[in-house]
């Protein structure tokens, strides 16, 4: 009888530790959501009339969204960062990510900063060019990267090419900002 009691106590302790760890993870995720809610703000809503579909729908797995430029700082506000099966489509006024079991994400055309392929996003690492990543600016001014791992990777060049000009402009602006920052650091060192 003592053996049975011993195993019951050990099992209850292990269960209590496991439940405590799960509770801490949930609490951390909720706290992250609270911290991010101000910088993420309200997401854009898709217009009632989308117009003619230009590309897609292409199916895949929506990996989530991260605060740019970090590929691991996952957004925890609402269900915006949740993984889900999804369809990506392009319309004249923006991109629509329709997710199964989660809210849709509308990315206005004027908010798109870059469309590129990456190795990973939101803590999910893939093979080279395994994820289609869309960097866009939220109404609050915060930039996020939203990623889709398409069922058919051969669609990536079509999407990247369609936004090539916007992406190149974004990289030119980043290079100019880096150069300015570099010159500023050199000037400060020289002035000391």
N, C-alpha and C positions, 0 to 999 in steps of 0.2 A: 504494500500500500504506500509506503514511503517513496518508492520509486515513481509511482504514478503522480503523487503530489509534487515531487521534484520536477518532473517533466511539464506538468501543468504550469507551475510557477515560472519555469524557464520560458515556456511558450508565451505566457502572458507578458513577461518582461520584453521579449523580442518583439511582440506585437505592439506594445506601448512605444518602444523605441522607433519602430517603423512608422507608426501613426504620427509620432512627434516630428520625424523627418519630413513626412509628406505635408504636414501642417506648416512647417517652416518654409518649404518650397512654395506652397500656395500663398503664404503671407508675403514672401519676397516678391513674387510675381505681381501681387496686388499693389504692393508699395511701389514697385517700378512703374506700374500703370499710373498711379497717382502722381509720381514725380514727372512723368512724361506728358500728362494730360494737358498741361499748359502750353508746352512747346509744340504738341501735335495739333491741338484744337479740334475744330469741326472739319470733317472730311468733305470734299466737294461731292455734290449730288449729281448724278447723271441727268441730262435733260430729258424731258418727256419724249421728244422726238429725236432720235439719234441720227437719222439720215441713212444714206447708203453705206453699207459695210465696205471698207477699203481693203482690209486684210482679215483673215481668220474666218470663222473661229478656229483657233488652234488649242488643242487640249493639252493638259499637263497637270503638274502639281504646283500650286502656289506655295512657295516656301516661307513666305512672310515678308515683312518689311523691316528694315533697320535704319537707324539714324545715320545718315551719310557723314563721313566717309567710312565709318566702321562697318565691316561685314558681319560683326557679331553682336552689336548693340541692338538687339531685337526690340521692336516696338511692342509694348504690352497694353496699349490703350484699346479698350473694347475688344473686338475680334479682329482688328486690323493686322495683328501680327500672327494670327493663327494659320497653320497649314491647312490646306484643303484642296480637293480636286477642283480644277478651274478651267475656264475657257477664256482665251485672250482674243479680243477683236479690236480692230482699228476703225474709227469713224472720222468724218471730217473735223469734228470738234474735239476729239480726244480718243483715249483708249479705255476699254471697258474690260475689267477682270470680273467675270461671273463665277462665284465660288459656290460649291455644293455645301450646304449646311452652314453658310456664313454670309454676311452681307456682301454685296457687290462693291467693287472699288472703281471709281471713275477718276481718270487722270486727264484733266483738261490739256488740250494741245499746247497751250501757251505755258503750261507748267513743266513740260518735259525738258529736262536739261541734257540727258544723254541716254542712249540705248546701246548696250554693249553686252558681250558675253564675259562671264567670269567663271572662276573655279569653284566658288561657293558663296553662300549667303545665309544669314540667320543661323549660323552654327552648323550648316549642312555643307560638307565638302564633297565635291564631285571630281570628275576627270576634267582635263583642260577644256575650257569653253562649254562646260556642262550646264550652265545656268544663263538664261536670258535675264538681264538686269536692267530695269528702267529707273533712272534717277530723275526725280521730279520734286518740285517745290510745293509744299503745302500752303494753304492760304495764310498761315502764320509766318511764312518765310523760311521755315525749317525744310531742309532737303532730306529726302528719304530715298532709299533704294528698295524697290519692290522686285522680287525675283520669281521666275517661273521656270521649272524644269519641264520642258515640253516632252510630250510622248514621242514626237518626231523632231530630232535635233536639226534636221536639214532645213527647217524653217528659219533658223537663227539668222543666216545671212540676209534673208529678205527683210527682216525687222531691223537689223543693224544698218543695212543699206538705206532703208527708208528714212532713217533719222541721222544719217551720216553727217550732214551739214551742221545740224544742231550739236551733235556730239563733238565734232571738230572745233566748233566755236567755243564750247565749254572747256575743252582741253587747252585751247589758246589762252583763254581767260585765266585758267589755273596756272599755266606757265608764266604769264605776265605777273600774276600776283606773287608767285614764288620768286621770280626775279626781283621784283620790287622789295620783297621781304629780305632777300639776300643782300641787296644793296643797302638797305636800311641797317642791317646788322653790321656790315662792313664799315659804314659811316660811324656808327656808334662806337665800334672798336677803335677806329682811327681817332675819334674825338677824345677818347679816354687818355 
